[in-house]
Amino acid sequence: MARYEINYLDGSTDTVTNAPGHEWSAGVFLVLDAQKRTIYLAPTANIRSVLIHDEAATD
């Protein structure tokens, strides 16, 4: 699992935790769950950076 920190051009940030995957597709950044469903979507034109922190899975 990973934690995604999305930093936007306006200085705001979003954090998505415990997500197993992501992809860049057609001008958007997608964070996916284990069944490959989108749990977070952001237009790439507004993104300054994405930091991906690997975290150990906890069960």
C-alpha positions in Angstrom: 0.0 0.0 0.0 1.0 3.6 -0.5 0.2 7.0 0.7 -0.2 9.7 -2.0 0.4 13.3 -1.3 -1.0 15.4 -4.2 0.3 19.1 -4.3 -1.6 21.6 -6.4 -0.5 24.7 -8.2 -2.6 26.9 -5.8 -0.7 25.5 -2.8 -3.4 23.1 -1.5 -2.7 19.4 -0.9 -4.7 16.2 -0.7 -3.6 12.9 0.8 -4.9 9.5 -0.1 -3.9 6.6 2.2 -3.8 2.8 1.8 -4.0 2.8 -1.9 -2.4 0.0 -3.8 -2.0 1.7 -7.2 -2.2 4.7 -9.5 -2.1 5.7 -13.2 -1.9 8.7 -15.4 -4.6 8.7 -18.0 -6.0 11.2 -20.5 -5.0 14.3 -18.5 -6.0 12.9 -15.1 -4.2 11.3 -12.2 -6.1 8.3 -10.8 -5.5 6.5 -7.5 -6.9 3.0 -7.6 -8.1 0.6 -5.0 -7.3 -3.2 -5.0 -10.1 -3.9 -7.5 -8.8 -1.2 -9.9 -11.7 1.2 -9.1 -10.9 4.9 -9.0 -10.9 6.3 -5.5 -9.3 9.6 -6.3 -9.2 11.6 -9.5 -7.4 14.9 -10.2 -6.8 16.8 -13.5 -3.0 16.8 -14.2 -3.1 20.5 -15.4 -3.7 21.5 -11.7 -1.1 19.2 -10.2 2.4 20.5 -9.2 3.7 17.2 -7.8 2.7 13.8 -6.5 4.7 12.3 -3.7 4.3 8.5 -3.2 5.3 7.1 0.1 5.4 3.3 0.4 4.0 2.1 3.7 3.8 -1.3 5.2 0.4 -3.0 5.0 -1.3 -3.3 8.4 -3.9 -6.0 9.0 
